[in-house]
């Protein structure tokens, strides 16, 4: 049976990371539900890695509810290249926001992590109790360790201090305000941009290619295109294309987060055991697709007629990442946007953005 947290529509709700893919979707979901007192800060206004600044913000603003969506995020290249940054910065953000939420009496906090917390060879679909049962995938190990620490910090504050801090682990997300940077984006938006540029090249629209890449001349665009394997004839994709991934539309994720904040408490998910573990909640669709199948879907959506070239010398990452969403479904929530619809939505948004 679901519990219910009565959150007044005028309650002060702080969304940390409101300009990112996750945070912006949560703000939109809150507004749609009628919440009227949403507090946000840009990174320039509040650096959450700054302990004193974060403490001052909580002391001054006194939010009653917090969505912790602020994080340093990226794809395989970024995770593997900026390993220290991903570990240090995410730990600092989490530690500061969670601790200050405790110190200043926040009624409920929702911490957002990632399904990369699970071992590389976790059982599929991945249940919440697979956490800490095996070795992590190497390329995103620092980010995963930071997120695991966030889960345990929330659990520990709840157990020691009686707080109500929940953790959710969304699967791979995509949606409005996504990151399309080739070196920092996740696979789905990166493939959309690559195939869009390849389509423009095949149509001889070099000026539009330059506009997309923000360069003044096509001669400057050519080395960028070459570096990322984009041509009029083909698009290069890392790995074999065989790994399977699950994708969730960001607005669905946000709706799930608000649902959990309103309907779920730590007491509900802690269980009866004396050793409280794995109180986090997976958020996903429970449906996956291979990277090759995803690439074919995006190719069809964009209208690119060329070939897909899989570079098997590059790492695949985890073979499969599918979440077990039984706990989420028991809490009364299921996704509504399928992948085909979501890819069309995101590509149309990208075209308008350009």
C-alpha positions as CSV (number, residue, x, y, z in Angstrom):
1,X,0.0,0.0,0.0
2,X,1.3,3.4,-1.0
3,X,2.0,6.0,1.7
4,X,1.3,9.6,0.7
5,X,3.3,12.8,1.5
6,X,1.0,15.8,1.5
7,X,3.2,18.5,-0.1
8,X,1.5,21.9,-0.1
9,X,1.5,23.4,-3.5
10,X,3.2,26.5,-2.1
11,X,6.0,24.5,-0.3
12,X,9.5,25.7,-1.1
13,X,11.1,23.1,-3.4
14,X,14.8,23.4,-4.4
15,X,15.8,21.7,-7.6
16,X,19.6,21.5,-7.7
17,X,20.8,21.3,-11.3
18,X,17.7,22.8,-12.9
19,X,19.3,23.7,-16.2
20,X,20.4,20.1,-17.1
21,X,18.5,17.3,-18.8
22,X,17.2,15.9,-15.5
23,X,16.7,19.0,-13.4
24,X,14.9,21.0,-16.2
25,X,12.5,18.0,-16.7
26,X,11.8,17.9,-12.9
27,X,11.0,21.7,-12.8
28,X,8.6,21.2,-15.7
29,X,6.9,18.3,-14.0
30,X,6.5,20.2,-10.7
31,X,5.0,23.2,-12.5
32,X,2.6,20.9,-14.4
33,X,1.5,19.5,-11.0
34,X,0.7,23.0,-9.7
35,X,3.7,23.6,-7.4
36,X,4.4,27.4,-7.2
37,X,7.4,27.9,-5.1
38,X,10.3,26.4,-6.9
39,X,13.8,27.6,-6.0
40,X,16.7,27.3,-8.5
41,X,20.3,28.6,-8.8
42,X,22.7,28.5,-11.7
43,X,26.2,27.2,-11.1
44,X,27.4,30.8,-11.4
45,X,25.0,31.8,-8.6
46,X,25.7,28.8,-6.4
47,X,28.7,26.5,-6.7
48,X,27.5,23.3,-4.8
49,X,31.1,22.1,-4.4
50,X,31.6,25.1,-2.2
51,X,30.7,24.0,1.3
52,X,30.3,27.5,2.8
53,X,28.2,28.8,-0.1
54,X,25.9,25.8,0.0
55,X,25.5,26.1,3.8
56,X,24.6,29.8,3.4
57,X,22.1,29.0,0.7
58,X,20.3,26.5,2.8
59,X,20.3,28.8,5.9
60,X,18.9,31.7,3.9
61,X,16.4,29.9,1.6
62,X,15.3,27.1,4.0
63,X,13.8,24.8,1.3
64,X,11.3,22.2,2.6
65,X,11.9,19.7,-0.2
66,X,15.0,19.1,-2.4
67,X,15.6,17.3,-5.7
68,X,19.3,16.7,-6.0
69,X,19.8,16.5,-9.8
70,X,23.0,18.5,-9.9
71,X,26.0,16.4,-11.1
72,X,28.9,16.2,-13.4
73,X,27.8,13.8,-16.2
74,X,29.0,12.5,-19.5
75,X,29.4,9.5,-21.8
76,X,32.1,6.9,-22.0
77,X,34.8,9.3,-23.3
78,X,34.2,11.9,-20.7
79,X,33.9,9.4,-17.8
80,X,37.1,7.7,-18.8
81,X,39.1,10.9,-19.4
82,X,38.0,13.1,-16.5
83,X,38.1,10.3,-13.8
84,X,39.2,12.5,-11.0
85,X,36.7,15.3,-11.8
86,X,33.8,12.8,-12.0
87,X,34.6,11.4,-8.6
88,X,35.6,14.5,-6.7
89,X,33.0,17.0,-8.0
90,X,30.1,14.6,-7.6
91,X,31.2,13.6,-4.1
92,X,31.4,17.3,-3.1
93,X,28.0,18.2,-4.6
94,X,26.3,15.3,-2.9
95,X,28.0,15.7,0.5
96,X,27.2,19.4,0.7
97,X,23.6,19.2,-0.4
98,X,22.7,16.1,1.7
99,X,24.4,17.4,4.8
100,X,22.9,20.9,4.6
101,X,19.5,19.4,4.0
102,X,19.9,17.5,7.3
103,X,21.2,20.5,9.1
104,X,18.5,22.8,8.0
105,X,15.5,20.4,8.5
106,X,14.6,19.6,4.9
107,X,11.4,17.4,5.1
108,X,12.3,15.2,2.2
109,X,15.1,14.9,-0.3
110,X,15.3,12.9,-3.6
111,X,18.8,12.0,-4.7
112,X,19.3,11.1,-8.4
113,X,22.0,8.6,-9.3
114,X,22.4,6.3,-12.3
115,X,22.2,2.6,-13.1
116,X,25.9,2.6,-13.7
117,X,26.1,1.8,-10.0
118,X,25.6,-1.8,-10.7
119,X,28.4,-4.3,-11.4
120,X,29.5,-4.9,-15.0
121,X,28.2,-8.5,-14.9
122,X,25.1,-7.9,-12.8
123,X,22.1,-10.1,-13.4
124,X,19.8,-8.9,-16.1
125,X,17.4,-7.1,-15.5
126,X,19.4,-5.5,-12.7
127,X,17.5,-5.6,-9.3
128,X,18.3,-3.1,-6.6
129,X,19.9,-5.8,-4.5
130,X,22.6,-6.3,-7.1
131,X,24.4,-3.2,-5.7
132,X,27.9,-4.0,-4.4
133,X,27.9,-7.6,-5.5
134,X,30.6,-7.4,-8.2
135,X,33.2,-5.3,-10.1
136,X,32.1,-2.1,-11.7
137,X,32.5,-1.3,-15.4
138,X,36.0,0.4,-15.6
139,X,35.2,3.3,-17.8
140,X,32.6,4.9,-15.5
141,X,33.9,3.5,-12.2
142,X,34.6,6.9,-10.6
143,X,31.2,8.3,-11.4
144,X,29.5,5.0,-10.2
145,X,31.5,5.1,-6.9
146,X,30.3,8.7,-6.3
147,X,26.7,7.8,-6.9
148,X,27.0,4.7,-4.6
149,X,28.3,7.0,-1.9
150,X,25.3,9.2,-2.4
151,X,22.9,6.3,-1.9
152,X,24.7,5.3,1.3
153,X,24.9,8.8,2.6
154,X,21.1,9.1,2.2
155,X,20.5,5.7,3.9
156,X,22.9,6.6,6.7
157,X,21.4,10.0,7.5
158,X,18.0,8.3,7.6
159,X,19.2,5.6,10.0
160,X,21.2,7.8,12.2
161,X,19.2,11.1,12.2
162,X,15.7,10.0,11.1
163,X,15.7,12.0,7.9
164,X,13.6,11.1,4.9
165,X,16.1,11.1,2.1
166,X,15.3,8.8,-0.9
167,X,17.5,7.7,-3.8
168,X,16.4,6.9,-7.4
169,X,18.6,5.4,-10.1
170,X,17.3,6.3,-13.5
171,X,18.4,4.3,-16.6
172,X,19.9,6.1,-19.6
173,X,18.0,9.3,-20.1
174,X,17.4,11.4,-23.2
175,X,15.2,14.4,-23.9
176,X,14.9,18.2,-24.1
177,X,18.0,20.1,-23.0
178,X,20.1,17.1,-23.8
179,X,23.9,17.4,-24.3
180,X,24.9,17.0,-28.0
181,X,28.6,17.6,-27.5
182,X,30.5,14.8,-29.2
183,X,33.0,14.3,-26.4
184,X,30.6,14.7,-23.4
185,X,27.3,13.5,-24.6
186,X,25.6,10.1,-24.2
187,X,25.2,7.7,-27.1
188,X,21.6,8.6,-28.2
189,X,22.0,12.4,-28.7
190,X,25.5,11.9,-30.1
191,X,24.1,9.6,-32.8
192,X,21.3,12.0,-33.6
193,X,23.8,14.8,-34.2
194,X,26.3,12.6,-36.1
195,X,23.6,11.4,-38.5
196,X,22.1,14.8,-38.9
197,X,25.5,16.2,-40.0
198,X,26.1,13.2,-42.3
199,X,22.7,13.8,-43.9
200,X,23.5,17.5,-44.4
201,X,26.9,16.5,-46.1
202,X,25.1,14.1,-48.4
203,X,22.8,16.8,-49.4
204,X,25.6,19.3,-50.1
205,X,24.5,21.6,-47.3
206,X,27.9,22.6,-46.1
207,X,26.8,26.0,-44.8
208,X,24.4,24.2,-42.4
209,X,27.2,21.9,-41.3
210,X,29.3,24.9,-40.5
211,X,26.4,26.5,-38.6
212,X,25.9,23.3,-36.5
213,X,29.6,23.0,-35.7
214,X,29.8,26.8,-35.1
215,X,32.7,27.3,-37.5
216,X,33.2,30.0,-40.1
217,X,34.3,27.9,-43.0
218,X,33.9,24.4,-44.3
219,X,37.6,23.9,-44.2
220,X,37.4,24.3,-40.4
221,X,34.6,21.8,-40.2
222,X,36.4,19.0,-42.1
223,X,38.9,18.0,-39.3
224,X,36.1,17.9,-36.8
225,X,34.0,15.7,-39.0
226,X,36.9,13.4,-39.7
227,X,37.8,13.2,-36.0
228,X,34.3,11.9,-35.2
229,X,33.9,9.7,-38.2
230,X,31.2,11.7,-40.0
231,X,31.0,11.8,-43.8
232,X,28.4,11.9,-46.5
233,X,28.8,8.2,-47.0
234,X,29.0,6.8,-43.4
235,X,28.8,7.5,-39.7
236,X,31.3,5.8,-37.4
237,X,30.0,4.3,-34.2
238,X,32.2,3.1,-31.3
239,X,32.2,-0.6,-30.5
240,X,30.5,-3.6,-32.1
241,X,26.9,-2.4,-31.7
242,X,26.0,-5.4,-29.7
243,X,25.7,-4.0,-26.2
244,X,22.1,-3.5,-25.1
245,X,20.8,-0.4,-23.5
246,X,17.6,0.9,-22.0
247,X,16.4,4.5,-22.6
248,X,13.9,6.6,-20.8
249,X,12.4,9.9,-21.9
250,X,13.5,12.5,-19.4
251,X,10.0,13.9,-18.8
252,X,8.8,10.4,-17.9
253,X,11.8,10.2,-15.4
254,X,10.7,13.5,-13.9
255,X,7.1,12.4,-13.5
256,X,8.4,9.3,-11.7
257,X,10.6,11.4,-9.4
258,X,7.7,13.7,-8.4
259,X,5.4,10.6,-8.0
260,X,8.0,9.0,-5.6
261,X,8.5,12.3,-3.7
262,X,4.7,12.5,-3.1
263,X,3.9,8.8,-2.6
264,X,6.9,7.2,-1.0
265,X,8.9,7.4,2.2
266,X,12.1,5.9,3.5
267,X,10.2,3.8,6.0
268,X,8.3,2.3,3.1
269,X,11.4,1.1,1.2
270,X,13.7,0.2,4.1
271,X,12.2,-3.2,4.7
272,X,12.1,-5.1,8.0
273,X,15.7,-6.3,8.1
274,X,18.1,-5.1,10.9
275,X,20.7,-4.5,8.1
276,X,19.1,-1.9,5.9
277,X,20.5,-1.9,2.4
278,X,19.4,-1.2,-1.2
279,X,16.7,1.2,-0.4
280,X,17.2,3.0,-3.7
281,X,14.6,2.7,-6.5
282,X,15.4,2.0,-10.1
283,X,13.6,4.2,-12.7
284,X,13.3,2.8,-16.2
285,X,11.2,1.1,-18.8
286,X,12.3,-2.5,-18.3
287,X,12.8,-2.6,-22.1
288,X,16.2,-2.5,-23.9
289,X,17.6,-2.3,-27.4
290,X,21.0,-3.0,-29.0
291,X,23.2,0.0,-29.9
292,X,23.0,-1.2,-33.6
293,X,19.2,-1.3,-33.4
294,X,19.2,2.2,-31.8
295,X,21.5,3.5,-34.6
296,X,19.2,2.0,-37.2
297,X,16.2,3.7,-35.6
298,X,18.0,7.1,-35.5
299,X,19.2,6.7,-39.0
300,X,15.6,6.1,-40.2
301,X,14.3,9.0,-38.1
302,X,16.9,11.5,-39.3
303,X,16.7,10.2,-42.9
304,X,20.4,9.5,-43.4
305,X,20.9,7.1,-46.4
306,X,24.6,6.2,-45.8
307,X,26.3,3.3,-44.0
308,X,26.9,2.7,-40.3
309,X,30.6,1.9,-39.6
310,X,31.2,0.1,-36.3
311,X,34.7,0.6,-34.9
312,X,35.4,-2.6,-33.1
313,X,38.7,-1.4,-31.8
314,X,36.8,0.9,-29.4
315,X,35.3,-0.3,-26.1
316,X,31.7,-1.5,-25.9
317,X,31.3,-0.8,-22.2
318,X,28.9,-3.0,-20.2
319,X,27.4,-5.7,-22.3
320,X,23.9,-5.1,-21.1
321,X,22.2,-2.7,-18.8
322,X,18.5,-3.3,-18.2
323,X,16.8,-2.3,-15.0
324,X,14.5,-4.4,-13.0
325,X,11.6,-2.0,-12.4
326,X,9.4,-4.2,-10.2
327,X,9.8,-1.9,-7.2
328,X,8.9,1.1,-9.3
329,X,5.8,-0.6,-10.7
330,X,4.7,-1.6,-7.1
331,X,4.9,2.1,-6.2
332,X,2.4,2.8,-8.9
333,X,4.3,4.3,-11.7
334,X,5.0,3.1,-15.4
335,X,6.6,5.0,-18.3
336,X,4.4,6.4,-21.1
337,X,6.7,7.5,-23.9
338,X,8.2,4.7,-26.1
339,X,11.6,5.0,-27.7
340,X,10.4,5.5,-31.3
341,X,8.2,8.5,-30.2
342,X,11.0,9.9,-28.0
343,X,13.6,9.9,-30.7
344,X,11.3,11.8,-33.1
345,X,10.6,14.3,-30.3
346,X,14.3,14.8,-29.6
347,X,15.3,15.1,-33.2
348,X,12.6,17.7,-33.8
349,X,13.7,19.6,-30.7
350,X,17.3,19.5,-32.0
351,X,16.3,20.9,-35.4
352,X,14.4,23.8,-33.7
353,X,17.3,24.4,-31.4
354,X,19.6,24.9,-34.4
